[in-house]
Amino acid sequence: MELPQPPPDQELKNIIDKLAQFVARNGPEFEQMTKTKQKENPKFSFLFGGEFFNYYQYKVTTEQAILKHRQAREHQQQQQSQPSQQPSLHQPPPPPQGAFPGGGGAFPGQNYPSAYGYPPTSAYPEPELPQFPQAPVTSGGFSQGQYAPPPPSSEPPSTFPPGDSSYVTSTSFVPTSTAEPPFVHTSQSFPPPPPGDATYTAPQAGEPGAFTSSGPGYAQPPPPPPPPPPPPNVTIESIATQQQQLQEQIHQSEQNLAAQQLVLEQQKDGQVREGIYVARGEVLRNEASDLGFSTHELEDLLGPITESCTKDSISNGKHWIFTNAQSPAKNKWLARYLLWKATANSGPFNHKLHIIYLMNDVLHHCVRKNADDLKEALQKVLAPMFCNAMTVATEDQKSKLDKLLSLWESKIHLEDVVLLQLKSPVESWAVFEKGLIDEFPQVVATINQHIDATFE
């Protein structure tokens, strides 16, 4: 896809580039503010869809992508530069009390592990023990003054409570000398290994001496930080794709706007026609009172004609017209009233056709009776009446109107200008409607103003 080209004017290019940078950083509110301030400035016509609008949109998209990439990269560098923090242990628990007096030492044996089940670390420094005088090592491997396991057959010393055999079995070690106080086994001491087992298993959870991470002074380590998002893959192809998507969205918005505008215009046209029709009826009713006509009487005659169009109803209507058409002003008013009835916007085609049938019968009677004044008044409204019916007729209905037109050409001897109008129904009706709009400009202006205010 070919990228939009910048304007050849370097000054205009700088304006677009700088504005694109500001909009990318500050958001669409900055663009709207610029539109408000520069709406009269021709150099900023690109903001309103003018020339170089596509280049401006392309620059905004590019600047936004570059800004996102830069922010993601800085975030990643910041995460990598932070030192890894190890959980600190506040107030470490004291080392376990040893099973031997004097001090926290391990049980005899090379493979006997410490009570915690792991070697001491820097977090748990070895306590400094007081130095005791070293006694000569005996043949049993223990210094004098220390405790050593008794022979299997030895009896408990007299210092033990008499008859308490459970205490004897609760410990495997007794003092070999009365110089030291006897060893007392408590809940704080670690249990000795079972007889004959050279290995030691650390106390499990819930047992005395078991190590837990929920004790006082132990701080829970913080959860690890989430990994930084991967930087966006900003390429010319991705920018071009985004630009194409924006163009499609703009095109779709323009189509939607055009469709809405079309619907609005159709609504305007329909309401304007209806408003003008109502205004024409008011004018005719006002003129009828001045001429001495009763519109109610004429409506009673036209009702049966438009509904059923019988021979009697046509005859009654023709008789009333010839009886009341006694002057050029009355002839003109009667012709205009019949035209108004035949061109009702909501009237069905049959109502229009039946009034045209009445006009046809009256015109033939004018020819036979030489009523030229009435014939002239009627043929002036015959063309718009006929053309309006043609614009809403189906193909079968148009054939009925064509038969009437052929009959008029041969029998009525209409004026040439009237015949031309009858043979071009669409164009003739458009010209007539244009004349009505010019005749009632205030009605049109009021309707347009009302519709515009509704949709704003």
NUKE-245450 format. One line per field, with one value per residue (C-alpha): x, y, z; residue in three letters. Coordinates in nm, 3 decimals. Last residue first. Example, Ala and Ser with C-alpha at 12.3 -4.5 7.8 and 13.67 -1.06 7.14 Angstrom:
// residues 2
c1 = (1.367,1.230)
c2 = (-0.106,-0.450)
c3 = (0.714,0.780)
r = (Ser,Ala)
//
This chain:
// residues 456
c1 = (-2.881,-3.142,-3.456,-3.330,-3.266,-3.616,-3.785,-3.579,-3.656,-4.030,-4.038,-3.837,-4.063,-4.382,-4.234,-4.135,-4.492,-4.513,-4.148,-4.196,-4.515,-4.329,-4.062,-4.338,-4.473,-4.129,-4.080,-4.424,-4.334,-4.000,-4.157,-4.465,-4.296,-4.575,-4.837,-4.608,-4.561,-4.938,-4.999,-4.747,-4.921,-5.265,-5.531,-5.747,-6.003,-6.076,-5.760,-5.490,-5.731,-5.816,-5.450,-5.385,-5.682,-5.551,-5.207,-5.364,-5.518,-5.188,-5.011,-5.226,-5.100,-4.738,-4.784,-4.880,-4.712,-4.535,-4.816,-5.080,-4.872,-4.827,-5.204,-5.288,-4.984,-5.095,-5.472,-5.434,-5.410,-5.653,-5.931,-5.913,-5.907,-6.203,-6.402,-6.349,-6.411,-6.754,-6.833,-7.111,-6.971,-6.610,-6.700,-6.883,-6.569,-6.371,-6.625,-6.607,-6.226,-6.209,-6.440,-6.216,-5.915,-6.097,-6.137,-5.767,-5.646,-5.875,-5.768,-5.399,-5.435,-5.426,-5.151,-4.983,-5.307,-5.259,-5.614,-5.791,-5.567,-5.611,-5.991,-5.967,-5.743,-5.990,-6.287,-6.101,-6.009,-6.367,-6.496,-6.258,-6.344,-6.717,-7.030,-6.889,-7.160,-7.410,-7.146,-6.957,-7.268,-7.380,-7.038,-7.038,-7.382,-7.293,-6.973,-7.169,-7.433,-7.181,-7.013,-6.670,-6.667,-6.463,-6.331,-6.666,-6.875,-6.669,-6.655,-7.022,-7.017,-6.687,-6.847,-7.126,-6.877,-6.664,-6.956,-6.882,-6.979,-6.668,-6.524,-6.602,-6.429,-6.113,-6.052,-6.111,-5.870,-5.593,-5.634,-5.615,-5.294,-5.134,-5.219,-5.062,-4.753,-4.704,-4.750,-4.501,-4.251,-4.296,-4.222,-3.925,-3.773,-3.810,-3.641,-3.362,-3.307,-3.299,-3.039,-2.831,-2.838,-2.721,-2.445,-2.331,-2.325,-2.122,-1.880,-1.841,-1.767,-1.503,-1.345,-1.339,-1.184,-0.921,-0.843,-0.802,-0.567,-0.360,-0.341,-0.218,0.038,0.160,0.191,0.383,0.617,0.705,0.636,0.646,0.514,0.745,0.664,0.480,0.695,0.686,0.476,0.669,0.748,0.527,0.677,0.858,0.671,0.854,0.941,0.957,0.695,0.641,0.464,0.753,0.774,1.059,0.966,1.118,0.833,0.612,0.333,0.512,0.774,1.084,1.405,1.496,1.818,2.044,2.246,1.943,2.018,1.810,1.570,1.724,1.692,1.395,1.484,1.465,1.215,0.942,1.167,1.420,1.617,1.985,2.119,2.329,2.701,2.950,2.740,2.916,2.812,2.505,2.219,2.141,1.879,1.584,1.214,1.267,1.388,1.117,0.855,1.001,0.903,0.929,1.156,1.210,1.551,1.840,1.915,2.054,1.867,2.003,2.267,2.210,2.235,2.553,2.509,2.517,2.764,2.725,3.024,3.231,3.517,3.555,3.380,3.524,3.465,3.835,3.832,3.929,4.101,3.898,3.894,3.818,3.505,3.490,3.165,2.970,2.954,2.631,2.657,2.521,2.168,2.119,2.474,2.372,2.361,2.335,1.991,1.770,1.688,1.800,2.147,2.244,2.395,2.619,2.946,2.819,2.771,2.472,2.520,2.623,2.380,2.567,2.690,2.464,2.392,2.073,2.138,1.908,1.785,1.925,1.730,1.466,1.572,1.464,1.377,1.435,1.484,1.328,1.580,1.547,1.668,1.814,1.593,1.769,1.576,1.237,1.344,1.477,1.143,0.945,1.171,1.117,0.739,0.730,0.939,0.720,0.402,0.545,0.655,0.306,0.135,0.373,0.298,-0.079,-0.068,0.156,-0.078,-0.381,-0.200,-0.101,-0.462,-0.586,-0.331,-0.603,-0.922,-1.097,-1.148,-0.805,-0.642,-0.793,-0.539,-0.350,-0.683,-0.717,-1.083,-1.123,-0.786,-0.889,-1.172,-0.987,-0.680,-0.891,-1.038,-0.689,-0.572,-0.874,-0.780,-0.490,-0.197,0.105,-0.022,-0.203,0.117,0.325,0.063,0.053,0.429,0.423,0.128,0.278,0.621,0.465,0.282,0.612,0.789,0.533,0.550,0.280,0.362,0.276,0.038,0.190,0.138,0.000)
c2 = (1.875,1.636,1.806,2.160,2.072,1.927,2.238,2.478,2.284,2.286,2.661,2.745,2.537,2.696,3.045,2.979,2.897,3.003,2.923,2.574,2.536,2.638,2.376,2.119,2.211,2.180,1.837,1.728,1.826,1.642,1.318,1.336,1.413,1.334,1.535,1.840,1.830,1.800,2.105,2.311,2.210,2.323,2.054,1.947,1.755,1.466,1.322,1.421,1.385,1.026,0.928,1.079,0.891,0.561,0.638,0.694,0.347,0.193,0.367,0.170,-0.161,-0.043,0.086,0.446,0.683,0.920,0.889,1.020,1.334,1.378,1.371,1.634,1.845,1.838,1.888,2.203,2.446,2.225,2.304,2.684,2.676,2.437,2.657,2.964,2.768,2.639,2.548,2.311,2.000,2.091,2.181,1.847,1.664,1.860,1.780,1.405,1.404,1.608,1.356,1.070,1.264,1.277,0.899,0.845,1.044,0.853,0.526,0.608,0.634,0.973,1.029,1.314,1.468,1.560,1.489,1.697,2.000,1.971,1.964,2.277,2.454,2.389,2.504,2.824,2.903,2.859,3.071,3.354,3.324,3.349,3.128,2.790,2.698,2.510,2.363,2.225,2.088,1.904,1.744,1.619,1.468,1.295,1.147,1.019,0.868,0.688,0.540,0.650,0.429,0.608,0.918,0.990,0.920,1.175,1.443,1.545,1.572,1.757,2.014,2.080,2.114,2.351,2.590,2.855,3.223,3.356,3.520,3.209,2.991,3.207,3.125,2.755,2.759,2.930,2.684,2.390,2.522,2.556,2.194,2.074,2.290,2.130,1.778,1.837,1.993,1.704,1.447,1.638,1.690,1.325,1.233,1.481,1.331,0.979,1.089,1.264,0.951,0.746,0.997,0.990,0.611,0.612,0.868,0.661,0.352,0.541,0.672,0.321,0.186,0.461,0.381,0.014,0.107,0.324,0.043,-0.191,0.066,0.103,-0.275,-0.294,-0.011,-0.199,-0.162,-0.496,-0.388,-0.439,-0.746,-0.669,-0.668,-0.983,-0.954,-0.876,-1.173,-1.202,-1.056,-1.296,-1.365,-1.218,-1.446,-1.262,-1.469,-1.813,-1.875,-2.012,-2.332,-2.549,-2.856,-2.865,-3.050,-3.217,-3.034,-3.035,-3.310,-3.337,-3.394,-3.754,-3.892,-4.161,-4.423,-4.631,-4.914,-4.767,-4.493,-4.151,-3.914,-3.678,-3.309,-3.127,-2.848,-3.086,-3.183,-3.458,-3.395,-3.481,-3.532,-3.259,-3.300,-3.432,-3.741,-3.907,-4.129,-3.925,-4.102,-4.126,-4.328,-4.121,-4.183,-4.548,-4.464,-4.209,-4.466,-4.700,-4.475,-4.718,-4.493,-4.145,-4.121,-4.019,-4.380,-4.432,-4.639,-4.992,-5.091,-5.390,-5.207,-5.029,-4.659,-4.392,-4.117,-3.781,-3.559,-3.489,-3.707,-3.705,-3.953,-4.209,-4.517,-4.556,-4.229,-3.895,-3.674,-3.373,-3.051,-2.744,-2.572,-2.301,-2.112,-2.155,-1.892,-1.941,-2.049,-1.789,-1.842,-1.615,-1.691,-2.050,-2.351,-2.694,-2.843,-3.091,-2.850,-3.088,-3.124,-3.431,-3.759,-3.904,-3.876,-4.009,-3.867,-3.640,-3.285,-3.006,-2.755,-2.711,-2.762,-3.040,-3.292,-3.322,-2.986,-2.690,-2.581,-2.266,-1.953,-1.842,-1.563,-1.213,-1.076,-1.290,-1.084,-1.198,-1.160,-0.857,-0.878,-0.546,-0.328,-0.261,-0.528,-0.384,-0.033,-0.157,-0.327,-0.015,0.198,-0.042,-0.040,0.340,0.370,0.125,0.305,0.641,0.501,0.359,0.686,0.885,0.659,0.678,1.058,1.080,0.862,1.067,1.386,1.230,1.128,1.481,1.619,1.826,1.881,1.648,1.908,1.883,1.917,2.266,2.384,2.616,2.776,2.927,2.994,2.674,2.729,2.775,2.523,2.270,2.304,2.232,1.926,1.800,1.851,1.657,1.372,1.267,1.451,1.258,1.144,1.477,1.672,1.463,1.492,1.870,1.890,1.682,1.872,2.214,2.106,1.979,2.309,2.498,2.259,2.312,1.999,1.837,1.491,1.181,0.917,0.566,0.338,0.000)
c3 = (1.580,1.441,1.576,1.511,1.146,1.112,1.258,1.048,0.732,0.809,0.880,0.568,0.342,0.476,0.442,0.080,-0.034,-0.402,-0.475,-0.335,-0.542,-0.858,-0.794,-0.755,-1.101,-1.259,-1.101,-1.229,-1.584,-1.574,-1.453,-1.679,-2.011,-2.264,-2.072,-2.062,-2.438,-2.487,-2.267,-2.464,-2.788,-2.669,-2.642,-2.934,-2.726,-2.962,-3.115,-2.867,-2.578,-2.670,-2.696,-2.353,-2.204,-2.339,-2.193,-1.850,-1.852,-1.964,-1.674,-1.429,-1.568,-1.547,-1.192,-1.122,-0.872,-1.116,-1.374,-1.131,-1.071,-1.447,-1.515,-1.249,-1.344,-1.715,-1.665,-1.454,-1.748,-1.946,-1.697,-1.720,-2.101,-2.115,-1.874,-2.092,-2.415,-2.323,-2.684,-2.571,-2.745,-2.665,-2.305,-2.271,-2.381,-2.122,-1.843,-1.916,-1.917,-1.596,-1.424,-1.547,-1.409,-1.071,-1.093,-1.171,-0.870,-0.634,-0.798,-0.740,-0.365,-0.188,0.069,-0.114,-0.241,-0.608,-0.734,-0.467,-0.526,-0.903,-0.862,-0.644,-0.896,-1.181,-0.971,-0.870,-1.231,-1.349,-1.057,-1.147,-1.520,-1.438,-1.424,-1.329,-1.075,-1.297,-1.525,-1.225,-1.052,-1.369,-1.415,-1.056,-1.088,-1.415,-1.271,-0.968,-1.196,-1.415,-1.112,-0.991,-0.677,-0.408,-0.586,-0.751,-0.438,-0.238,-0.512,-0.475,-0.093,-0.116,-0.349,-0.100,0.187,-0.020,-0.046,-0.306,-0.273,-0.445,-0.129,0.078,-0.180,-0.171,0.197,0.132,-0.161,0.042,0.329,0.089,-0.068,0.279,0.364,0.038,0.102,0.444,0.305,0.027,0.271,0.514,0.246,0.108,0.454,0.542,0.217,0.289,0.633,0.492,0.238,0.506,0.718,0.421,0.346,0.708,0.707,0.386,0.528,0.843,0.635,0.436,0.757,0.901,0.582,0.588,0.951,0.864,0.581,0.815,1.066,0.793,0.678,1.035,1.063,0.734,0.831,1.144,1.514,1.691,2.024,2.321,2.530,2.849,3.162,3.376,3.688,4.008,4.237,4.542,4.861,5.098,5.424,5.722,6.014,6.347,6.518,6.371,6.045,5.845,6.047,6.177,6.380,6.728,6.888,6.629,6.445,6.114,6.100,6.316,6.118,6.047,6.200,6.067,6.262,6.359,6.609,6.885,6.771,6.727,7.018,7.047,7.039,7.368,7.423,7.542,7.832,7.907,8.226,8.225,8.578,8.730,8.680,8.930,8.980,8.694,8.412,8.340,8.166,7.796,7.612,7.715,7.750,7.848,8.197,8.243,8.167,8.430,8.717,9.016,9.215,9.083,8.931,9.158,9.241,8.898,8.645,8.606,8.358,8.134,7.803,7.905,7.970,7.702,7.783,7.952,7.987,8.298,8.184,7.817,7.597,7.353,7.566,7.641,7.821,7.682,7.933,8.032,7.836,8.038,7.909,7.651,7.633,7.309,7.040,6.856,6.490,6.260,6.117,5.814,5.707,5.667,5.899,5.731,5.682,5.869,6.147,6.426,6.278,6.087,6.222,5.954,6.145,6.475,6.816,6.851,6.743,6.975,7.122,7.444,7.758,7.844,7.571,7.377,7.221,7.250,6.912,6.753,6.831,6.577,6.341,6.446,6.105,5.802,5.491,5.164,4.886,4.661,4.307,4.216,3.982,3.651,3.458,3.552,3.456,3.122,3.048,3.136,2.919,2.624,2.670,2.684,2.367,2.175,2.281,2.172,1.835,1.773,1.867,1.645,1.348,1.393,1.420,1.113,0.905,1.009,0.900,0.567,0.505,0.579,0.330,0.154,0.350,0.592,0.866,1.028,0.685,0.662,0.920,0.684,0.591,0.942,1.031,1.230,1.400,1.764,1.770,1.559,1.781,2.090,1.919,1.832,2.191,2.317,2.081,2.306,2.467,2.338,1.997,1.949,2.026,1.784,1.509,1.560,1.516,1.196,1.046,1.118,0.992,0.669,0.624,0.659,0.422,0.145,-0.070,0.146,0.275,0.072,0.203,0.202,-0.095,0.000)
r = (Glu,Phe,Thr,Ala,Asp,Ile,His,Gln,Asn,Ile,Thr,Ala,Val,Val,Gln,Pro,Phe,Glu,Asp,Ile,Leu,Gly,Lys,Glu,Phe,Val,Ala,Trp,Ser,Glu,Val,Pro,Ser,Lys,Leu,Gln,Leu,Leu,Val,Val,Asp,Glu,Leu,His,Ile,Lys,Ser,Glu,Trp,Leu,Ser,Leu,Leu,Lys,Asp,Leu,Lys,Ser,Lys,Gln,Asp,Glu,Thr,Ala,Val,Thr,Met,Ala,Asn,Cys,Phe,Met,Pro,Ala,Leu,Val,Lys,Gln,Leu,Ala,Glu,Lys,Leu,Asp,Asp,Ala,Asn,Lys,Arg,Val,Cys,His,His,Leu,Val,Asp,Asn,Met,Leu,Tyr,Ile,Ile,His,Leu,Lys,His,Asn,Phe,Pro,Gly,Ser,Asn,Ala,Thr,Ala,Lys,Trp,Leu,Leu,Tyr,Arg,Ala,Leu,Trp,Lys,Asn,Lys,Ala,Pro,Ser,Gln,Ala,Asn,Thr,Phe,Ile,Trp,His,Lys,Gly,Asn,Ser,Ile,Ser,Asp,Lys,Thr,Cys,Ser,Glu,Thr,Ile,Pro,Gly,Leu,Leu,Asp,Glu,Leu,Glu,His,Thr,Ser,Phe,Gly,Leu,Asp,Ser,Ala,Glu,Asn,Arg,Leu,Val,Glu,Gly,Arg,Ala,Val,Tyr,Ile,Gly,Glu,Arg,Val,Gln,Gly,Asp,Lys,Gln,Gln,Glu,Leu,Val,Leu,Gln,Gln,Ala,Ala,Leu,Asn,Gln,Glu,Ser,Gln,His,Ile,Gln,Glu,Gln,Leu,Gln,Gln,Gln,Gln,Thr,Ala,Ile,Ser,Glu,Ile,Thr,Val,Asn,Pro,Pro,Pro,Pro,Pro,Pro,Pro,Pro,Pro,Pro,Pro,Pro,Gln,Ala,Tyr,Gly,Pro,Gly,Ser,Ser,Thr,Phe,Ala,Gly,Pro,Glu,Gly,Ala,Gln,Pro,Ala,Thr,Tyr,Thr,Ala,Asp,Gly,Pro,Pro,Pro,Pro,Pro,Phe,Ser,Gln,Ser,Thr,His,Val,Phe,Pro,Pro,Glu,Ala,Thr,Ser,Thr,Pro,Val,Phe,Ser,Thr,Ser,Thr,Val,Tyr,Ser,Ser,Asp,Gly,Pro,Pro,Phe,Thr,Ser,Pro,Pro,Glu,Ser,Ser,Pro,Pro,Pro,Pro,Ala,Tyr,Gln,Gly,Gln,Ser,Phe,Gly,Gly,Ser,Thr,Val,Pro,Ala,Gln,Pro,Phe,Gln,Pro,Leu,Glu,Pro,Glu,Pro,Tyr,Ala,Ser,Thr,Pro,Pro,Tyr,Gly,Tyr,Ala,Ser,Pro,Tyr,Asn,Gln,Gly,Pro,Phe,Ala,Gly,Gly,Gly,Gly,Pro,Phe,Ala,Gly,Gln,Pro,Pro,Pro,Pro,Pro,Gln,His,Leu,Ser,Pro,Gln,Gln,Ser,Pro,Gln,Ser,Gln,Gln,Gln,Gln,Gln,His,Glu,Arg,Ala,Gln,Arg,His,Lys,Leu,Ile,Ala,Gln,Glu,Thr,Thr,Val,Lys,Tyr,Gln,Tyr,Tyr,Asn,Phe,Phe,Glu,Gly,Gly,Phe,Leu,Phe,Ser,Phe,Lys,Pro,Asn,Glu,Lys,Gln,Lys,Thr,Lys,Thr,Met,Gln,Glu,Phe,Glu,Pro,Gly,Asn,Arg,Ala,Val,Phe,Gln,Ala,Leu,Lys,Asp,Ile,Ile,Asn,Lys,Leu,Glu,Gln,Asp,Pro,Pro,Pro,Gln,Pro,Leu,Glu,Met)
//
